[in-house]
Amino acid sequence: MSRKAKREEKVKNKIISKLIIVAIFLGCVFGILKLAPNYVNDEIIDKTNLVINNSNVTKSLKKDIIIENGIMYIAKEDISNFFDPYIYYDEKYNQIITTSENQVASMVVGENILVNNGSKTETTGTIIKKDDTYYLPFNELDNVYNIEINYIESTNTITVDSKDRRYVVASSTKENKVKAYPTIFSRNVDEITEGETVTIVQTKENVNELVDNWTKVRTDTGKIGYVKTNTLVNEYVYRDTLEQEKQIEGNVSMVWDYVYEYAYVPDRSGTTIKGVNVVSPTLFTLVDEGKGKIHANVGEDGESYIKWAHDNGYKVWPSISNNTYIETTSEIMRDYNLRHDLIENIVSLVLKYDLDGINIDFEYMHDEDKDLFSRFIIELKPRLNEIGAVLSVDVTAPDGSEEWSMCYDRYVIGKVADYIVFMAYDQYGNSSTAAGTTAGYNWVKANLNKFVGQEGVEPDKLILGIPFFTRVWEEENGKLISKSPINMEKIEEFLPDGVSKTWDDDLKQYYVEFEEDGITYKIWVEDEESIKEKLSLIEEYELAGAAYWTKDMETDSIWDLISETLNVK
């Protein structure tokens, strides 16, 4: 080989060597970049860690946890974030009220008393105020939130486990290094010994979180990481998820049964109502200026009615009306003690008469009491849950007057109550200055869009209220002189022979107009056809069901339609 050729070969080899070195370097850089995140120590070591149901939420805390004299204090804002979104400071009594699924608890700031579902307990810790923040003694709230709380001093970690959620443990077959990520190329977050028990972290689907044969676990020190699945044995379900059973499977089909405040309860013995699975007799009303007292129109007739309903397989959710006592309602809503008294009275009635639920029918309230009415519902729901009773709440259409429409927070009511009932009638009612339909299909549909849209109500909690009545509008010389309600069953009797009906495809109902003795009569007919169209919206919007105001206003044939449409026998 010539000298020139040797020089060229040498240069070539140098270039190849450099390329190999660069490739190795780039490979190392890539490897470092790939693996480095697995070794980044992102643990929070300068504050108390909070692990809730196997998830470390410390980074989401708005305030640091305070631990003093063995008491764990958590800020009200963080309680709101993780345990009770409706936790509430009651300025009038300088107390904090918190609720959970089955509990309503209150603590006066600075006092060592916890009142839980009416029972008083002396506590070690109390609510403290620091830097304009209220801190609750978290240790004292385990029964309120139905949780297990454990403080691990060695790692300065609080673990919280919900008692109604699945809890699974397993044992390690060897000394195990718990990895931050499901790869051997990851930092260690903890070590466990042979035979040591760990908690299996569950996914939303309630199965082990497996990633390439790794299982996510929580150790006794509160650390969360991964171990190889084949190093775990003796998996044991310590506690399974508690599922809430619904009273009504499928569509709710509820009929209100109107009872005057001091009249006899109707005798339904020997009869049945096809297509209905819930009856709501109007048995209860607030006592005017009664500070939470309830007038109960039950007696022997009412007890017979309840027995008749149960014997025929109907759930009984009587309504409680505020009788449009706006000031009485306001006084109760604005005072926690009065709300508490009203709730205790409701619970007592449910237990006394073996009721399956309650239908709250509070109408005509101050709009400034809207949030306090929500508080009432928030505080009532756990007490009813505790005794297995359903809570439904009647509301009007959104975007109406202040006292009849703006007084409801439909989003909160829809979140808290089992059902929210849209009373979809009186589109044109007593206060109307012009004649119109009681419940036009297009109006009902537009308001359903508002409920599930701007109001954020979940469709499967929304019951559509349907009227069994309409109004006869009378005009003389173009001026409205009367607007009398008329039962659906009486409409045909009222109409003159030969009068023509005109179908309105927007309203999905017939319109009738005729003149007698100089008076023009206008009726937007509620009948089987109009109600069929409204019932169709239940399937279209996937609603919870329907309710009907009120029994004995209907035609007999309507029950066959309801039964077939809602699949309720």
PLY file of the C-alpha trace (Angstrom):
ply
format ascii 1.0
element vertex 569
property float x
property float y
property float z
element edge 568
property int vertex1
property int vertex2
end_header
0.00 0.00 0.00
1.38 3.40 -0.97
2.12 6.10 1.58
-0.78 8.15 0.23
-3.18 5.25 0.56
-2.03 4.64 4.14
-2.65 8.29 5.04
-6.14 8.13 3.56
-6.88 4.87 5.43
-5.67 6.45 8.68
-7.89 9.50 8.19
-10.83 7.27 7.39
-10.32 5.22 10.57
-10.08 8.39 12.66
-13.38 9.61 11.22
-15.05 6.25 11.94
-13.66 6.29 15.48
-14.98 9.78 16.05
-18.39 8.80 14.69
-18.48 5.79 17.02
-17.53 7.99 19.97
-20.22 10.52 19.02
-22.80 7.72 18.67
-21.85 6.32 22.06
-22.02 9.80 23.56
-25.41 10.48 22.03
-26.62 7.07 23.21
-25.48 7.88 26.72
-27.17 11.29 26.58
-30.36 9.68 25.30
-30.18 7.06 28.02
-29.61 9.70 30.68
-32.47 11.82 29.36
-34.66 8.74 29.20
-33.86 7.44 32.66
-33.14 10.66 34.56
-36.80 11.51 35.26
-37.10 8.15 37.00
-34.43 9.23 39.44
-35.65 12.76 40.12
-36.58 13.02 43.78
-39.90 14.91 43.76
-40.85 13.96 47.31
-42.14 16.72 49.57
-40.07 16.55 52.73
-40.47 20.00 54.26
-44.17 19.66 55.20
-46.73 17.10 56.32
-47.81 14.88 53.44
-51.47 14.01 52.94
-52.34 10.73 51.21
-56.06 10.26 50.48
-57.21 6.88 49.19
-53.71 6.05 47.99
-53.13 9.36 46.23
-50.61 11.89 47.55
-52.44 15.23 47.36
-49.89 17.32 49.25
-49.07 19.51 46.24
-52.77 20.43 46.00
-53.04 21.66 49.58
-53.85 25.35 49.81
-52.54 25.58 53.38
-49.95 23.58 55.29
-51.23 21.00 57.74
-50.61 21.90 61.38
-49.80 19.22 63.95
-49.90 20.32 67.57
-50.16 18.16 70.69
-51.10 15.14 68.60
-53.94 16.97 66.81
-53.86 17.26 63.01
-55.33 20.57 61.87
-56.44 20.93 58.26
-57.62 24.22 56.76
-61.27 24.71 55.95
-60.34 25.38 52.31
-58.63 21.99 52.06
-61.52 20.23 53.78
-63.70 21.81 51.10
-61.40 20.61 48.35
-61.10 17.00 49.48
-63.97 16.09 51.81
-66.90 18.50 51.84
-67.37 21.03 49.02
-70.24 22.59 50.99
-68.45 23.14 54.31
-69.83 26.35 55.74
-68.92 29.00 58.29
-72.03 30.13 60.15
-71.34 33.69 61.23
-74.42 33.95 63.44
-73.28 31.17 65.77
-69.52 31.36 65.06
-69.46 27.71 64.03
-68.46 25.57 61.10
-70.98 23.12 59.67
-69.76 20.20 57.60
-71.66 17.35 55.99
-70.96 13.98 54.45
-73.14 11.28 52.98
-74.83 10.39 56.27
-73.64 13.01 58.75
-74.20 16.66 59.62
-71.66 18.02 62.11
-71.08 21.40 63.68
-68.35 22.84 65.91
-68.27 26.24 67.52
-64.91 27.92 67.03
-62.81 27.49 70.16
-65.15 25.01 71.87
-64.42 21.33 72.49
-67.83 20.01 71.46
-68.73 18.24 68.21
-72.44 17.94 67.43
-72.94 15.11 64.95
-76.47 14.26 63.76
-77.76 15.90 66.92
-75.47 13.99 69.32
-72.87 15.91 71.31
-69.34 14.58 71.81
-66.53 16.15 73.80
-63.38 16.55 71.69
-59.69 16.96 72.40
-59.14 19.46 69.61
-61.21 22.41 68.52
-61.41 24.74 65.55
-58.65 27.33 65.59
-58.26 30.50 63.56
-54.81 31.45 62.28
-53.97 34.14 59.71
-57.67 34.51 58.82
-57.89 30.78 58.13
-60.00 28.31 60.07
-58.31 24.99 60.85
-60.38 21.97 61.83
-59.16 19.23 64.18
-59.10 16.51 61.56
-58.69 13.67 64.05
-62.15 14.42 65.40
-63.87 14.11 62.01
-63.24 10.45 61.15
-66.80 9.40 61.95
-68.23 12.43 60.19
-66.49 11.63 56.89
-66.52 7.83 57.44
-62.74 7.58 57.08
-59.75 5.97 58.76
-56.99 8.45 59.64
-53.42 7.45 60.45
-50.44 9.70 61.19
-47.01 8.21 60.43
-44.50 10.22 62.38
-41.40 8.68 60.73
-42.37 10.10 57.33
-44.57 12.97 58.57
-47.46 11.59 56.54
-51.21 11.42 57.13
-53.04 8.60 55.35
-56.80 8.73 54.87
-58.90 5.78 53.68
-62.62 5.95 52.97
-64.49 3.15 54.69
-66.93 2.76 51.81
-64.20 2.11 49.22
-62.47 -1.12 48.24
-59.38 -1.85 50.34
-57.01 -4.66 49.31
-53.75 -5.80 50.92
-51.03 -8.31 49.98
-47.74 -9.65 51.41
-44.26 -9.39 49.97
-42.41 -12.68 49.31
-38.98 -11.07 49.73
-37.14 -7.94 50.65
-38.40 -5.53 48.06
-37.36 -2.15 46.84
-40.39 0.01 46.10
-39.77 1.98 42.90
-41.05 5.43 42.05
-41.97 4.21 38.55
-42.69 0.76 37.06
-39.11 0.10 35.91
-35.93 -1.17 37.54
-34.29 2.01 36.26
-36.02 4.11 38.86
-35.20 5.49 42.27
-36.33 3.72 45.39
-39.07 5.37 47.44
-39.14 2.73 50.19
-38.09 -0.77 51.12
-40.27 -3.57 52.46
-39.25 -6.78 54.18
-40.26 -10.35 53.47
-43.77 -10.94 54.79
-44.53 -7.24 55.12
-48.08 -6.19 54.18
-48.73 -3.45 51.63
-51.90 -1.81 50.40
-52.75 -2.44 46.76
-53.57 0.81 44.99
-56.81 0.52 43.06
-57.79 2.12 39.78
-61.20 3.59 39.10
-62.21 0.22 37.67
-61.41 -1.41 41.04
-58.67 -3.65 39.66
-54.99 -3.78 40.49
-53.02 -1.11 38.71
-50.75 -3.29 36.58
-48.06 -1.83 34.32
-45.83 -4.40 32.61
-46.15 -6.82 35.55
-45.66 -4.10 38.15
-48.25 -3.39 40.86
-48.71 -0.03 42.49
-48.69 -0.23 46.28
-48.70 1.89 49.42
-46.36 0.93 52.22
-46.88 1.23 55.97
-44.90 4.46 55.89
-47.37 6.04 53.48
-45.02 5.86 50.48
-46.54 5.03 47.10
-44.62 3.18 44.40
-44.27 -0.02 42.40
-43.09 -3.58 43.04
-43.01 -6.59 40.78
-46.39 -8.29 40.74
-44.90 -11.76 41.13
-43.38 -10.76 44.49
-46.82 -10.26 46.06
-48.92 -13.06 47.53
-51.92 -13.60 49.79
-53.98 -10.79 48.30
-56.90 -10.14 50.61
-59.94 -7.90 50.17
-60.07 -6.24 53.56
-63.10 -4.16 52.58
-65.16 -3.94 49.40
-66.90 -0.97 47.84
-70.29 -0.23 49.33
-72.81 0.30 46.55
-75.88 2.46 47.16
-79.09 0.77 46.06
-81.64 2.93 44.29
-85.24 2.80 45.49
-86.52 3.02 41.94
-84.92 1.07 39.13
-85.72 2.55 35.75
-87.97 5.56 35.33
-89.54 7.36 38.27
-93.25 7.89 37.71
-94.67 9.99 40.54
-98.12 11.42 40.99
-98.90 14.15 43.48
-102.09 13.47 45.40
-103.43 16.81 46.56
-104.83 17.03 50.09
-106.08 20.32 51.46
-104.30 21.37 54.62
-107.19 20.49 56.91
-109.18 18.13 54.66
-109.53 14.37 54.68
-106.89 12.30 52.93
-108.48 10.53 49.92
-109.52 6.92 50.32
-107.77 4.96 47.56
-108.55 1.52 48.97
-109.61 -0.99 46.35
-107.96 0.99 43.55
-104.60 1.05 41.80
-102.89 3.60 39.58
-101.36 2.06 36.48
-97.98 3.39 35.39
-97.04 4.85 38.78
-94.34 3.73 41.22
-94.31 6.74 43.59
-97.17 8.65 45.22
-96.68 12.05 46.82
-99.66 13.02 48.98
-99.50 16.64 50.12
-99.63 15.79 53.80
-97.20 18.30 55.31
-96.97 22.08 55.43
-94.92 24.57 57.38
-96.65 26.26 60.27
-96.74 30.01 59.66
-94.28 31.65 62.08
-93.75 28.17 63.49
-89.93 28.30 63.50
-89.59 24.92 61.80
-92.76 23.26 63.04
-94.72 21.19 60.53
-98.47 20.73 60.30
-99.04 17.02 59.53
-102.42 16.23 57.99
-102.16 12.47 58.41
-104.39 10.93 61.03
-106.03 7.54 60.50
-106.95 8.36 56.90
-103.37 9.27 56.09
-102.02 6.13 57.71
-104.52 4.07 55.71
-103.38 5.84 52.56
-99.73 5.03 53.28
-100.62 1.39 53.95
-102.63 1.25 50.70
-99.65 2.63 48.78
-97.17 0.17 50.29
-99.55 -2.76 49.83
-99.70 -1.93 46.12
-95.93 -1.54 45.72
-95.81 2.27 45.56
-93.10 4.28 47.29
-94.46 7.12 49.40
-92.68 10.49 49.13
-95.11 12.99 50.69
-94.57 16.63 49.86
-93.72 19.27 52.42
-94.96 22.68 51.31
-93.95 26.05 52.67
-97.47 27.24 51.74
-95.76 30.26 50.11
-95.07 31.63 53.62
-92.21 33.73 52.35
-91.22 35.36 55.66
-91.58 32.16 57.69
-89.44 30.35 55.15
-86.86 33.13 55.21
-86.66 33.11 59.01
-85.94 29.37 59.02
-83.44 29.45 56.18
-81.43 32.24 57.84
-80.97 30.46 61.15
-79.03 27.18 61.45
-80.85 26.20 64.63
-84.24 26.64 62.97
-83.08 24.70 59.90
-81.89 21.99 62.28
-85.26 21.92 64.06
-87.11 21.67 60.74
-84.84 18.83 59.61
-85.33 16.97 62.89
-89.10 17.33 62.47
-88.90 15.94 58.93
-86.80 12.97 60.06
-89.27 12.27 62.86
-92.17 12.23 60.38
-90.36 9.87 58.03
-89.68 7.45 60.89
-93.11 7.78 62.47
-95.06 7.05 59.29
-92.57 4.67 57.62
-92.13 6.95 54.63
-89.84 6.13 51.70
-88.88 9.70 50.95
-89.78 13.37 51.07
-90.66 15.83 48.34
-89.68 19.41 49.25
-92.07 21.88 47.64
-90.93 25.33 48.78
-92.15 28.03 46.40
-92.15 31.82 46.57
-88.95 32.63 48.47
-86.64 35.64 48.65
-83.95 35.36 45.98
-81.36 36.47 48.56
-82.19 33.26 50.48
-81.18 31.11 47.52
-77.89 29.89 49.01
-79.50 29.33 52.40
-82.22 27.19 50.83
-79.39 25.18 49.30
-77.87 24.93 52.80
-81.17 23.48 54.01
-81.07 20.83 51.28
-77.36 20.14 51.98
-78.08 19.64 55.69
-81.27 17.63 55.13
-79.85 15.11 52.66
-77.42 13.29 55.03
-80.12 12.87 57.67
-82.44 11.27 55.11
-79.59 9.12 53.79
-79.01 7.84 57.30
-82.56 6.43 57.43
-82.72 5.37 53.77
-85.21 8.00 52.61
-85.16 9.66 49.18
-85.00 13.43 48.79
-86.66 15.13 45.82
-86.92 18.90 45.46
-89.41 20.81 43.30
-88.21 23.84 41.35
-89.65 26.12 38.71
-88.30 27.02 35.27
-85.02 28.98 35.20
-84.84 32.67 34.32
-88.18 33.71 35.79
-89.06 36.19 38.51
-86.89 36.70 41.59
-89.25 35.11 44.15
-90.52 32.27 41.94
-87.47 31.32 39.89
-84.22 33.02 40.90
-84.58 31.70 44.46
-83.18 28.27 43.48
-79.60 27.19 42.88
-80.55 24.33 40.59
-76.96 23.17 40.18
-76.40 22.62 43.91
-79.87 21.15 44.45
-79.31 18.79 41.53
-75.94 17.72 42.94
-77.15 17.15 46.48
-80.71 15.82 46.23
-81.60 12.43 44.80
-83.92 14.13 42.33
-84.76 17.64 41.23
-88.30 18.01 39.89
-88.91 20.60 37.17
-92.51 21.80 37.58
-92.96 22.35 33.85
-96.23 24.21 33.94
-97.74 27.65 34.31
-95.87 28.97 31.32
-98.84 31.32 31.33
-100.45 31.34 34.77
-102.18 33.46 37.37
-99.79 36.37 37.00
-99.94 36.43 33.20
-101.37 39.49 31.50
-101.95 37.67 28.22
-103.57 34.36 27.34
-101.31 31.41 26.62
-100.57 27.74 27.09
-99.92 26.11 30.46
-97.01 24.05 29.16
-96.07 24.31 25.51
-93.75 21.60 24.21
-91.24 24.11 22.84
-91.15 25.97 26.17
-90.67 22.76 28.13
-87.88 21.65 25.80
-86.15 25.05 25.92
-86.15 24.90 29.71
-84.84 21.34 29.76
-81.95 22.64 27.68
-81.36 25.28 30.35
-81.47 22.71 33.15
-78.88 20.42 31.58
-76.95 23.29 30.01
-76.61 26.57 31.91
-77.84 25.07 35.21
-75.60 22.00 34.99
-78.20 19.52 36.26
-77.46 15.87 35.50
-80.30 14.51 33.34
-80.54 11.25 35.28
-81.49 13.26 38.37
-84.10 15.41 36.65
-87.81 14.54 36.85
-90.16 16.30 34.44
-93.33 17.63 36.08
-96.35 17.44 33.76
-99.72 19.19 34.28
-103.06 17.39 34.27
-104.75 20.76 33.88
-104.89 23.83 31.69
-106.69 27.20 31.79
-109.76 28.67 30.23
-108.92 32.19 29.17
-111.77 34.66 28.79
-111.47 37.91 26.87
-114.06 40.62 26.41
-113.50 43.41 23.90
-109.89 42.26 23.62
-109.32 42.51 27.39
-108.43 39.53 29.58
-111.08 39.09 32.26
-110.52 35.55 33.59
-108.04 32.65 33.55
-109.67 29.77 35.38
-107.88 26.43 35.73
-109.68 23.39 34.39
-108.96 19.71 34.90
-107.87 17.71 31.89
-110.84 15.36 32.35
-113.31 18.30 32.18
-112.04 19.95 28.99
-114.17 17.96 26.55
-117.28 18.60 28.66
-116.59 22.33 28.60
-116.22 22.63 24.83
-119.36 23.41 22.78
-120.52 20.80 20.27
-118.88 21.10 16.89
-116.07 23.40 18.00
-112.92 22.92 15.93
-109.48 22.15 17.32
-106.31 23.40 15.66
-103.04 21.51 16.18
-100.09 23.76 17.03
-96.96 21.89 16.02
-94.66 24.16 18.04
-96.65 23.72 21.23
-97.55 20.11 20.36
-101.12 20.57 21.52
-104.55 21.55 20.25
-105.83 25.11 20.45
-109.50 25.93 20.76
-111.18 29.31 20.45
-114.89 30.09 20.48
-117.24 32.93 21.40
-120.36 33.00 23.59
-122.33 36.01 24.76
-119.63 38.41 23.62
-116.86 36.59 25.48
-114.02 34.93 23.61
-112.79 31.68 25.16
-109.26 30.42 24.48
-107.96 27.00 25.57
-104.66 25.32 24.93
-105.73 21.73 25.45
-103.83 19.29 27.64
-104.83 15.80 26.56
-103.33 12.46 25.68
-101.66 13.88 22.56
-99.97 16.82 24.29
-98.80 14.70 27.22
-97.46 12.02 24.89
-95.23 14.65 23.29
-93.94 15.85 26.66
-93.31 12.29 27.84
-91.18 11.70 24.75
-88.67 14.20 26.17
-87.83 11.81 28.99
-86.21 9.34 26.62
-84.76 12.09 24.42
-82.95 13.75 27.35
-82.46 10.52 29.34
-84.28 12.02 32.31
-85.00 10.26 35.61
-88.73 10.17 34.93
-91.94 12.16 35.22
-94.28 13.55 37.87
-97.92 14.61 37.43
-99.94 17.38 39.04
-102.30 16.14 40.22
-104.29 12.93 40.78
-108.01 13.05 39.83
-107.48 15.82 37.28
-106.59 13.27 34.58
-108.51 11.16 32.09
-108.44 7.43 32.78
-106.71 6.64 29.49
-103.64 8.70 30.37
-102.33 5.98 32.68
-102.06 3.47 29.85
-99.98 6.00 27.89
-97.72 6.69 30.87
-97.29 3.00 31.65
-96.32 2.16 28.08
-94.05 5.19 27.55
-92.13 4.91 30.83
-92.25 1.12 31.07
-93.81 1.29 34.52
-96.50 -1.33 35.08
0 1
1 2
2 3
3 4
4 5
5 6
6 7
7 8
8 9
9 10
10 11
11 12
12 13
13 14
14 15
15 16
16 17
17 18
18 19
19 20
20 21
21 22
22 23
23 24
24 25
25 26
26 27
27 28
28 29
29 30
30 31
31 32
32 33
33 34
34 35
35 36
36 37
37 38
38 39
39 40
40 41
41 42
42 43
43 44
44 45
45 46
46 47
47 48
48 49
49 50
50 51
51 52
52 53
53 54
54 55
55 56
56 57
57 58
58 59
59 60
60 61
61 62
62 63
63 64
64 65
65 66
66 67
67 68
68 69
69 70
70 71
71 72
72 73
73 74
74 75
75 76
76 77
77 78
78 79
79 80
80 81
81 82
82 83
83 84
84 85
85 86
86 87
87 88
88 89
89 90
90 91
91 92
92 93
93 94
94 95
95 96
96 97
97 98
98 99
99 100
100 101
101 102
102 103
103 104
104 105
105 106
106 107
107 108
108 109
109 110
110 111
111 112
112 113
113 114
114 115
115 116
116 117
117 118
118 119
119 120
120 121
121 122
122 123
123 124
124 125
125 126
126 127
127 128
128 129
129 130
130 131
131 132
132 133
133 134
134 135
135 136
136 137
137 138
138 139
139 140
140 141
141 142
142 143
143 144
144 145
145 146
146 147
147 148
148 149
149 150
150 151
151 152
152 153
153 154
154 155
155 156
156 157
157 158
158 159
159 160
160 161
161 162
162 163
163 164
164 165
165 166
166 167
167 168
168 169
169 170
170 171
171 172
172 173
173 174
174 175
175 176
176 177
177 178
178 179
179 180
180 181
181 182
182 183
183 184
184 185
185 186
186 187
187 188
188 189
189 190
190 191
191 192
192 193
193 194
194 195
195 196
196 197
197 198
198 199
199 200
200 201
201 202
202 203
203 204
204 205
205 206
206 207
207 208
208 209
209 210
210 211
211 212
212 213
213 214
214 215
215 216
216 217
217 218
218 219
219 220
220 221
221 222
222 223
223 224
224 225
225 226
226 227
227 228
228 229
229 230
230 231
231 232
232 233
233 234
234 235
235 236
236 237
237 238
238 239
239 240
240 241
241 242
242 243
243 244
244 245
245 246
246 247
247 248
248 249
249 250
250 251
251 252
252 253
253 254
254 255
255 256
256 257
257 258
258 259
259 260
260 261
261 262
262 263
263 264
264 265
265 266
266 267
267 268
268 269
269 270
270 271
271 272
272 273
273 274
274 275
275 276
276 277
277 278
278 279
279 280
280 281
281 282
282 283
283 284
284 285
285 286
286 287
287 288
288 289
289 290
290 291
291 292
292 293
293 294
294 295
295 296
296 297
297 298
298 299
299 300
300 301
301 302
302 303
303 304
304 305
305 306
306 307
307 308
308 309
309 310
310 311
311 312
312 313
313 314
314 315
315 316
316 317
317 318
318 319
319 320
320 321
321 322
322 323
323 324
324 325
325 326
326 327
327 328
328 329
329 330
330 331
331 332
332 333
333 334
334 335
335 336
336 337
337 338
338 339
339 340
340 341
341 342
342 343
343 344
344 345
345 346
346 347
347 348
348 349
349 350
350 351
351 352
352 353
353 354
354 355
355 356
356 357
357 358
358 359
359 360
360 361
361 362
362 363
363 364
364 365
365 366
366 367
367 368
368 369
369 370
370 371
371 372
372 373
373 374
374 375
375 376
376 377
377 378
378 379
379 380
380 381
381 382
382 383
383 384
384 385
385 386
386 387
387 388
388 389
389 390
390 391
391 392
392 393
393 394
394 395
395 396
396 397
397 398
398 399
399 400
400 401
401 402
402 403
403 404
404 405
405 406
406 407
407 408
408 409
409 410
410 411
411 412
412 413
413 414
414 415
415 416
416 417
417 418
418 419
419 420
420 421
421 422
422 423
423 424
424 425
425 426
426 427
427 428
428 429
429 430
430 431
431 432
432 433
433 434
434 435
435 436
436 437
437 438
438 439
439 440
440 441
441 442
442 443
443 444
444 445
445 446
446 447
447 448
448 449
449 450
450 451
451 452
452 453
453 454
454 455
455 456
456 457
457 458
458 459
459 460
460 461
461 462
462 463
463 464
464 465
465 466
466 467
467 468
468 469
469 470
470 471
471 472
472 473
473 474
474 475
475 476
476 477
477 478
478 479
479 480
480 481
481 482
482 483
483 484
484 485
485 486
486 487
487 488
488 489
489 490
490 491
491 492
492 493
493 494
494 495
495 496
496 497
497 498
498 499
499 500
500 501
501 502
502 503
503 504
504 505
505 506
506 507
507 508
508 509
509 510
510 511
511 512
512 513
513 514
514 515
515 516
516 517
517 518
518 519
519 520
520 521
521 522
522 523
523 524
524 525
525 526
526 527
527 528
528 529
529 530
530 531
531 532
532 533
533 534
534 535
535 536
536 537
537 538
538 539
539 540
540 541
541 542
542 543
543 544
544 545
545 546
546 547
547 548
548 549
549 550
550 551
551 552
552 553
553 554
554 555
555 556
556 557
557 558
558 559
559 560
560 561
561 562
562 563
563 564
564 565
565 566
566 567
567 568
